């Protein structure tokens, strides 16, 4: 399949940081089209959105003042170019992030009532902005992603989220990020459960036909990273033979194979599939990509090496 060895995340981050709207528009036009993937098989569109999301989050040394600047900048963009869909979902993204800056990342019971009210106000404003510009903003699948993220904070039900994802996928069937958001929404920590996670992932895999096993594996890897961690096989309905096949499919499909060998080794270790673990460890040659090994990755990798040597 086609892929682009393009540093979208790096470029989007620099352009967003400097407020270069012209540059962002040019880059987004390039990535927001079918068949544009990274060498790891990620949709370039996802890399763009994740990086602007990072930039629009609170740096530790600036806090609310920085968020106010981002708020003002994205509002100006939306007013300057009202017929450009990108500026509207970026505006929503900035408002959502400002809401989370107010709320904080602590447990719900630790959030003061005043912060809850302000948090919901920012999320409501994001939703209202996309609704008021719907004739333009909802032409872009990225706007539906922001609606799902806002809706999660506002407590919208799963049916509504699924309807939003379906509408976004009509705009761009390649936007796997919408499925990632649905899986996140299905997790126990957001009021879902293992059965709902599995149902969502199976539905997604069914939409991609020749890539179904790969998509299945990708989404369970994401679910493990977000919540299930090392207990993915005990706490979820993850099917190891299908994950194994999906990761092998990715190794055969995408140029950057190391990331998938690492994932294969990690999941094989969790399932105690020593044959697959040994094969994958041999392939990465004791040079692990620790980002693929869950929590406490160095310790986990060393434990898995020992397990592999027992085969």
N, C-alpha and C positions, 0 to 999 in steps of 0.2 A: 504493500500500500504506500501511497505518497506520504512523505514526512518532511518536515522542515527543520534543519539544524539551525534554528533561529532562537536567539536568547530573548524570547518575548518577555519573560518575567523581569529580566534585567532592564530591558528597554522601557517597559511599562512603568517600572518603579522609578527610573530616573525622570521620565517625562511627567509622571504624576507629582513627584517631589518638587519639580521646578514649575509646575503649573502650566506646562506646554500643551495647551489644548489642541493646537494644530497637529503637533506630533502624535498625540494620543489618537486623534481622529484617523490620521494616516495609518498608524499601526493597527488600530482596531479594524479598519476596513480590510487590511491584509489578512487578519487572523479570523475574522468573523465570516467564514465561508466554509462550505463542506470540504471534507478531506484534508484538513490542515492539522497535522499531528506533530508532536515532538518525537525524538528518537526513542522515547520510552512508551510511545503510543498514547500519550495524554493529548487531549484536544487543546490546541494552542489558545483557544478562547478561555479555557479554564486558567491557564497560566496568567493571562492578562488580568482577569478578574481577581485572582488570588493576590496578585502583586499590588493592584490599586487598593484592595482591601487592607493589605498590610500597611501601605503608606497612609491610608486614612484612619488607621488606628492610633492610639495614644502612645507616643514615645515617652519613655519613663522620665526624661528630664524636662519635658515641656508641659504635659498635661492639658488642662482645659483650654489654655490660650491657643495651643496648636489646633485643637479641635474646632475652636471658634473660627480660626483662619480657614480651615478646610470647609467649614459650613458656608462661610461667606464666598469663598472661591467657587464652590460648586453651584451655589445659588446664582452667581454672576454668569457662570457658563450656561445654565439653563435659560436665563433671560436673554443672553446674547445669541444663542443658537437654538431656539425653541423647536425647530424642525429636525434636529439631530437626535435620534433616539438615545445615543450613547450618553449624552449629558444628563438625561433624566434618570437613568439607572445609576449613574455615578452620584447624582444628587441624593438618591435614595440610600445608596451605600454609605455615604458620608453621614446622613442623619441616623441610620441604624447604628453605625459605629459610635456616634456621639451619645446615643442612648446607652450603649453598653459601657461607655466611659463613666457615665453617671451611676449606673447600676453596680459596676464592678463585677468581678468574676467569682465572688464568694457564693456560698449556699444561699438559697432563696430566703431562709429564715434569718439570715444575717443582714439582709438589705433593709435599710430604714424605709418607712412608708413614704416619706417625701421623695426618696430616690426612685421608688417604684412608680410614683405618679409621673415624674419627669422622664423616666425610661420609657413608659408607655406613650407619653406625649411625643417623644422623638420618633418612635416607631409608627405611631398613628400619622405623624406628619409625612413620613416616608411613603406610607401607603396612599395618603391623600395626594401627594405629589404625583405619583404614578397614575392614580385614578383621574386626576384633573388633566393629565397630558396623555391619556390612554390612546388617543387617535395616532399619536406618534410613538410614545414610549413602548407600547405593547406590540409594536411591530418587531421587537427585538426579544429573543429568548432570555437575554440577561435580565430584563425587567422582571420576568416571572421568577427568576432565581431570587432576586431581592424581595419580592413579595412573599416567597416561601420563608425566607430567613426572618423577615419582619413578623410574619404570621406565627412562627414558632415562638417568638418572644411574647406575642399577644395571646397565645393559647388557642389558635385556630385548630379545628379538628382535622383528622387525617384525610377525610373525604375532600375537604376544601383544598388541602395541599395537593392531593392527587389531581384534582381538576386544574389547578394552576400549572402543575408540571405537564399535564397533557396538552394544555394550550401552548405552553412554551415549546414543547417538542414538535408541535405543528409548525411553529416558526423555524425551528432548526432541529431536525431529527438527530443530528450528531452531537447535540449538547448533553453529553453524559453528566455534566455537572448538575443537571436537574435531578437525575436519578440519585446522585450522591446526596443531594439535599433531602430527598424523600427517605433515603436509608437513614440519614441522621435523625430525621423526624420520627422514625420508627423505633429508635433505640429506647431501652428502658429508662434511661436518664431523662428522656423527653416525654415520658408517659406511654411509650410503646412497649413491646415485648419481643421475645425471640421469634415467635410465630409471625408477627407482623414484619419484622426484618426479613425473614426468609421469603415471605409472600412478595414483598417489594422487590427483592433481588431476583427472584424467579421471574417476575413480570418483566423486569428490565432485560434479563438475559434472553427472554423470549422475543424481544423486539429486535434483537441484533443478529439472529439466525446464524450465519456462518461464524460469528464471533461470540456466540452465546456463552460458551464455557469461559472464554477470556473475560467477558464482562462479569460473569458470576464470580470469578476469582478476584477481580479488581474490587468489586463492591464488598466482598467479605473481608478482603485486606483492609479496606477503609473502615468497615464496622469494627474490626479488631483494633485498629489504631484509635478509633474514637471511644470505644468502651470495653469490648470484651477482652482485649489484650491477650495474655497467655491462656486465658480460659475460653477461647473462642470455640473449641470443640466440645467443651462441657456445658457452656452457658448459652450456646446458640445452636441452630440447626444446620450449621455449616457441614457440607458434604465433602470429605477429604478427597475421594477419587475425582470429583468434578473440579475442585480447586487445583489439584495436582495437574489435571489435564489442561485447565485454563492457563496455568503458569507455564506449562510446557508449550502451549500454543503461542504465548507471548514471547517466549525465548526464540521460537521459530519465525515469528512475524516481525519483531522490532530490532533495530540495530543495537541499541543499548541493552545487551543481554545480561549484564552483571546484576542489575537491580532485580531481575526476575530469578536468577539463580539464588540470590540472597533470600528472596521471599520464599522460594521453594525449599531452601534449606531450613529456614525458620519454621515454616508450617509443618514440614516433615518431622522436625524435631518435636514440635508440640504434639503431633500425632504418633510419635515414636515409630515412624516408618524409617527404619535404619538403612534400608537399601537406597531409598531416595535421598535420605540425608547424606549418606556417604558420597553418592554421585554428585550432589550439589556442592558439598564441601570441597571435593576435589576440583570442581569447576571454578570456585572462587579462590582457591589456592591460599587459604588462610589470610586473605585480605578482605575482611568483611566490610560491607557498607552498613554501618551500625544503625543508620536511620531505618533499616528494614527489620530490625531485631527486637522491636517492642520496648517495653520498660526495662531498665537496667541492662542495656544491650550487651555490654562487654561481659558481664557475668553470664547472661543467657548464652552468648556465643561460646564461651568456654565450656559451659555445661553441655552444650550440644556437640562440641568437639569430642568430649569424653563419651557421650552416647554413641557417636558415630564410630569411635574406635572399638566399641564393644561388639560391632557387627561381624 
